[in-house]
Amino acid sequence: MVNAGAAKTDIMRAAPWYMRVGAKVLGPVVFDSVETSAHNVVEAVRRDDWKGPLYWGRPGKFEQRTPIDLSTTSTQHLMDISRTLTGA
């Protein structure tokens, strides 16, 4: 799992004017570049030694990661519900 953070994209283009202004003013402080936001995913794909599941809480900080303990029972339950809902 990756926290991509708030990436500098054009996602606010259809937002109300006041949200676009807020994003323009706060953008330099709160938004990460697309490169920084994608860094952890790209780095994980490029490595042969990457083991998951992991969570990266900070975009661009590949070494700062937290292991995730998955319950096999909960995972299977979620998959079963997803299949039922999607008809897959």
Backbone as a printed PyTorch tensor [residue, N CA C, xyz], in Angstrom:
tensor([[[  0.8510,  -1.1710,   0.0000],
         [  0.0000,   0.0000,   0.0000],
         [  0.8910,   1.2270,   0.0000]],

        [[  0.4570,   2.2060,  -0.7280],
         [  1.2460,   3.4230,  -0.8500],
         [  0.3740,   4.6210,  -0.5520]],

        [[  0.8820,   5.5120,   0.2470],
         [  0.2520,   6.8010,   0.4320],
         [  0.9060,   7.7220,  -0.5890]],

        [[  0.2070,   8.0060,  -1.6520],
         [  0.7830,   8.8480,  -2.7010],
         [  0.8070,  10.3150,  -2.3160]],

        [[  0.1430,  10.6490,  -1.2350],
         [  0.0970,  12.0400,  -0.8250],
         [ -0.7760,  12.8540,  -1.7680]],

        [[ -0.6640,  14.1290,  -1.6980],
         [ -1.4030,  15.0240,  -2.5790],
         [ -0.4770,  15.3970,  -3.7340]],

        [[ -0.7380,  14.8210,  -4.8710],
         [  0.1270,  15.0500,  -6.0340],
         [ -0.3160,  16.2800,  -6.8060]],

        [[  0.6670,  16.9730,  -7.3700],
         [  0.3900,  18.1380,  -8.2100],
         [ -0.1360,  17.6490,  -9.5590]],

        [[ -1.4510,  17.5920,  -9.6660],
         [ -2.0890,  17.2150, -10.9200],
         [ -3.1610,  18.2460, -11.2230]],

        [[ -3.9110,  18.0120, -12.2570],
         [ -4.9900,  18.9320, -12.6310],
         [ -6.3340,  18.4430, -12.0900]],

        [[ -6.3100,  17.6990, -10.9930],
         [ -7.5290,  17.1020, -10.4610],
         [ -8.5350,  18.1580,  -9.9880]],

        [[ -8.0710,  19.3210,  -9.6160],
         [ -8.9590,  20.3720,  -9.1070],
         [ -9.6260,  21.1900, -10.2120]],

        [[ -9.4020,  20.8530, -11.4690],
         [ -9.9050,  21.6660, -12.5830],
         [-11.4250,  21.8230, -12.5910]],

        [[-12.1700,  20.8480, -12.0870],
         [-13.6270,  20.9260, -12.0970],
         [-14.1980,  21.3220, -10.7320]],

        [[-13.3230,  21.6030,  -9.7790],
         [-13.7660,  21.9860,  -8.4370],
         [-14.3000,  23.4200,  -8.4600]],

        [[-15.0950,  23.7670,  -7.4480],
         [-15.5610,  25.1600,  -7.3510],
         [-14.3670,  26.1160,  -7.2800]],

        [[-14.5830,  27.3490,  -7.6800],
         [-13.5080,  28.3360,  -7.7930],
         [-12.7220,  28.4880,  -6.4970]],

        [[-13.4310,  28.4800,  -5.3610],
         [-12.7420,  28.7060,  -4.0760],
         [-11.8070,  27.5490,  -3.7280]],

        [[-12.1470,  26.3360,  -4.1550],
         [-11.2490,  25.2060,  -3.9210],
         [-10.0300,  25.2920,  -4.8330]],

        [[-10.2310,  25.7530,  -6.0790],
         [ -9.1030,  25.9190,  -7.0020],
         [ -8.1510,  26.9930,  -6.4920]],

        [[ -8.7130,  28.0780,  -5.9550],
         [ -7.8720,  29.1430,  -5.3930],
         [ -7.1060,  28.6150,  -4.1890]],

        [[ -7.7870,  27.8840,  -3.3140],
         [ -7.1210,  27.3000,  -2.1440],
         [ -5.9950,  26.3700,  -2.5420]],

        [[ -6.2360,  25.5530,  -3.5630],
         [ -5.1940,  24.6320,  -4.0380],
         [ -4.0290,  25.4030,  -4.6440]],

        [[ -4.3260,  26.5050,  -5.3110],
         [ -3.2620,  27.3150,  -5.9180],
         [ -2.3990,  27.9680,  -4.8330]],

        [[ -3.0310,  28.4540,  -3.7910],
         [ -2.3050,  29.1310,  -2.7100],
         [ -1.5360,  28.1200,  -1.8530]],

        [[ -2.1890,  27.0220,  -1.4820],
         [ -1.5670,  26.0350,  -0.6000],
         [ -0.7480,  24.9810,  -1.3410]],

        [[ -0.9210,  24.9050,  -2.6350],
         [ -0.2510,  23.8930,  -3.4370],
         [  1.2370,  23.7500,  -3.1950]],

        [[  1.9920,  24.8330,  -3.2180],
         [  3.4340,  24.6990,  -3.0030],
         [  3.8030,  24.1010,  -1.6460]],

        [[  2.9130,  24.2110,  -0.6790],
         [  3.1830,  23.6980,   0.6570],
         [  2.7080,  22.2550,   0.8300]],

        [[  1.5540,  21.9160,   0.2580],
         [  0.9460,  20.6170,   0.5400],
         [  1.0530,  19.5850,  -0.5880]],

        [[  1.2900,  20.0110,  -1.8140],
         [  1.3280,  19.0640,  -2.9220],
         [  2.7450,  18.5940,  -3.2230]],

        [[  2.8690,  17.2990,  -3.5160],
         [  4.1270,  16.7150,  -3.9590],
         [  4.1150,  16.6280,  -5.4800]],

        [[  5.2850,  16.5970,  -6.0710],
         [  5.3590,  16.3950,  -7.5140],
         [  4.8680,  14.9870,  -7.8390]],

        [[  4.4680,  14.7790,  -9.0800],
         [  4.0450,  13.4530,  -9.5200],
         [  5.2010,  12.4710,  -9.3570]],

        [[  6.4150,  12.9200,  -9.6380],
         [  7.5880,  12.0580,  -9.4940],
         [  7.7690,  11.5920,  -8.0530]],

        [[  7.6240,  12.5050,  -7.0930],
         [  7.7540,  12.1460,  -5.6840],
         [  6.6240,  11.2120,  -5.2680]],

        [[  5.4060,  11.5010,  -5.7060],
         [  4.2570,  10.6730,  -5.3510],
         [  4.3800,   9.2560,  -5.8860]],

        [[  4.9870,   9.1000,  -7.0550],
         [  5.1140,   7.7840,  -7.6870],
         [  6.3840,   7.0450,  -7.2780]],

        [[  7.2980,   7.7070,  -6.5990],
         [  8.6190,   7.1440,  -6.3140],
         [  8.5720,   5.7700,  -5.6490]],

        [[  7.7870,   5.6060,  -4.5850],
         [  7.7870,   4.3500,  -3.8420],
         [  7.2560,   3.1860,  -4.6810]],

        [[  6.2220,   3.4270,  -5.4550],
         [  5.6820,   2.3700,  -6.3110],
         [  6.7010,   1.9690,  -7.3670]],

        [[  7.2980,   2.9460,  -8.0150],
         [  8.2840,   2.6720,  -9.0590],
         [  9.4870,   1.9450,  -8.4740]],

        [[  9.9460,   2.3850,  -7.3240],
         [ 11.1010,   1.7520,  -6.6870],
         [ 10.7980,   0.2970,  -6.3310]],

        [[  9.6120,   0.0240,  -5.8160],
         [  9.2400,  -1.3500,  -5.4640],
         [  9.1990,  -2.2450,  -6.7000]],

        [[  8.7000,  -1.7340,  -7.8010],
         [  8.6030,  -2.5190,  -9.0340],
         [  9.9870,  -2.8000,  -9.6190]],

        [[ 10.9040,  -1.8730,  -9.4710],
         [ 12.2430,  -2.0210, -10.0410],
         [ 13.1190,  -3.0050,  -9.2720]],

        [[ 12.7820,  -3.3250,  -8.0410],
         [ 13.6360,  -4.1660,  -7.2030],
         [ 13.2150,  -5.6330,  -7.2640]],

        [[ 14.1970,  -6.4980,  -7.2640],
         [ 13.9230,  -7.9270,  -7.1940],
         [ 13.7520,  -8.3900,  -5.7490]],

        [[ 14.2950,  -7.6110,  -4.8010],
         [ 14.2690,  -8.0270,  -3.3980],
         [ 13.0980,  -7.4570,  -2.6110]],

        [[ 12.1860,  -6.7620,  -3.2730],
         [ 11.0660,  -6.1530,  -2.5570],
         [ 10.1110,  -7.2220,  -2.0650]],

        [[  9.7270,  -7.0970,  -0.7980],
         [  8.7690,  -8.0220,  -0.2200],
         [  7.6080,  -7.2200,   0.3500]],

        [[  6.4270,  -7.6620,   0.1030],
         [  5.2400,  -6.9870,   0.6190],
         [  4.4850,  -7.9300,   1.5160]],

        [[  3.4380,  -7.5570,   2.1110],
         [  2.8290,  -6.2390,   1.9860],
         [  3.4740,  -5.2230,   2.9310]],

        [[  3.6100,  -4.0380,   2.4270],
         [  4.1890,  -2.9370,   3.1950],
         [  3.3480,  -1.6860,   2.9890]],

        [[  3.4980,  -0.7610,   3.8990],
         [  2.8400,   0.5420,   3.7810],
         [  3.9020,   1.6230,   3.8060]],

        [[  3.8420,   2.5180,   2.8410],
         [  4.7320,   3.6720,   2.8200],
         [  3.8990,   4.8930,   3.1740]],

        [[  4.1870,   5.4850,   4.2890],
         [  3.4240,   6.6410,   4.7440],
         [  3.8930,   7.9570,   4.1660]],

        [[  5.1240,   7.9900,   3.6430],
         [  5.6810,   9.2380,   3.1210],
         [  6.0590,   9.0700,   1.6580]],

        [[  5.4580,   9.8380,   0.7780],
         [  5.8520,   9.7830,  -0.6230],
         [  7.3370,  10.1010,  -0.7800]],

        [[  8.0100,   9.3100,  -1.6050],
         [  9.4200,   9.5470,  -1.8800],
         [ 10.3780,   8.9960,  -0.8380]],

        [[  9.8770,   8.3970,   0.2070],
         [ 10.7230,   7.8550,   1.2890],
         [ 10.6050,   6.3330,   1.2870]],

        [[ 11.2540,   5.6780,   0.3250],
         [ 11.1140,   4.2370,   0.1400],
         [ 11.5550,   3.4380,   1.3560]],

        [[ 12.6010,   3.8760,   2.0180],
         [ 13.1210,   3.1150,   3.1540],
         [ 12.2690,   3.2670,   4.4130]],

        [[ 11.3860,   4.2470,   4.4500],
         [ 10.5070,   4.4270,   5.6070],
         [  9.2110,   3.6730,   5.3440]],

        [[  9.1830,   2.4180,   5.7510],
         [  8.0190,   1.5880,   5.4630],
         [  7.6250,   0.7850,   6.6920]],

        [[  6.3830,   0.3710,   6.6980],
         [  5.8190,  -0.3780,   7.8120],
         [  5.2400,  -1.6850,   7.2760]],

        [[  5.6680,  -2.8260,   7.8260],
         [  5.0730,  -4.0940,   7.4000],
         [  3.5870,  -4.1540,   7.7740]],

        [[  2.8100,  -4.8140,   6.9530],
         [  1.3820,  -4.9900,   7.2050],
         [  1.1330,  -6.4760,   7.4480]],

        [[  0.5040,  -6.7720,   8.5650],
         [  0.1320,  -8.1570,   8.8670],
         [ -1.2830,  -8.3960,   8.3520]],

        [[ -1.4030,  -9.2970,   7.3800],
         [ -2.7040,  -9.6050,   6.8180],
         [ -3.2490, -10.8880,   7.4170]],

        [[ -4.4960, -10.8520,   7.7980],
         [ -5.1710, -12.0430,   8.2910],
         [ -5.7040, -12.8070,   7.0810]],

        [[ -5.3140, -14.0560,   6.9510],
         [ -5.7600, -14.8780,   5.8260],
         [ -7.2800, -14.9840,   5.8110]],

        [[ -7.8850, -15.1350,   6.9680],
         [ -9.3360, -15.2570,   7.0640],
         [-10.0270, -13.9720,   6.6210]],

        [[ -9.5470, -12.8290,   7.1070],
         [-10.1440, -11.5440,   6.7250],
         [ -9.9580, -11.2570,   5.2440]],

        [[ -8.7810, -11.5820,   4.7330],
         [ -8.5070, -11.3770,   3.3160],
         [ -9.4520, -12.2140,   2.4620]],

        [[ -9.6220, -13.4890,   2.8200],
         [-10.5210, -14.3690,   2.0680],
         [-11.9570, -13.8740,   2.1500]],

        [[-12.3750, -13.4200,   3.3300],
         [-13.7270, -12.8870,   3.5100],
         [-13.9590, -11.6700,   2.6080]],

        [[-12.9860, -10.7620,   2.5800],
         [-13.0880,  -9.5770,   1.7260],
         [-13.1580,  -9.9710,   0.2460]],

        [[-12.3470, -10.9280,  -0.1650],
         [-12.3570, -11.3910,  -1.5570],
         [-13.7110, -12.0160,  -1.9020]],

        [[-14.2640, -12.8130,  -0.9950],
         [-15.5650, -13.4430,  -1.2300],
         [-16.6660, -12.4050,  -1.3900]],

        [[-16.6650, -11.3930,  -0.5110],
         [-17.6530, -10.3270,  -0.6120],
         [-17.4860,  -9.5570,  -1.9200]],

        [[-16.2460,  -9.2660,  -2.2820],
         [-15.9790,  -8.5410,  -3.5260],
         [-16.4770,  -9.3260,  -4.7410]],

        [[-16.2380, -10.6280,  -4.7450],
         [-16.7150, -11.4660,  -5.8580],
         [-18.2420, -11.4710,  -5.9140]],

        [[-18.8770, -11.5520,  -4.7620],
         [-20.3410, -11.5420,  -4.7230],
         [-20.8890, -10.2160,  -5.2610]],

        [[-20.3040,  -9.1280,  -4.8370],
         [-20.7850,  -7.8050,  -5.2560],
         [-20.5270,  -7.5210,  -6.7340]],

        [[-19.4270,  -8.0310,  -7.2570],
         [-19.0710,  -7.7350,  -8.6520],
         [-19.5070,  -8.8280,  -9.6130]],

        [[-19.9150,  -9.9700,  -9.0780],
         [-20.2920, -11.0830,  -9.9450],
         [-19.0940, -11.7580, -10.5980]],

        [[-17.9260, -11.5260, -10.0580],
         [-16.7070, -12.1080, -10.6440],
         [-16.4780, -13.5160, -10.1750]]])
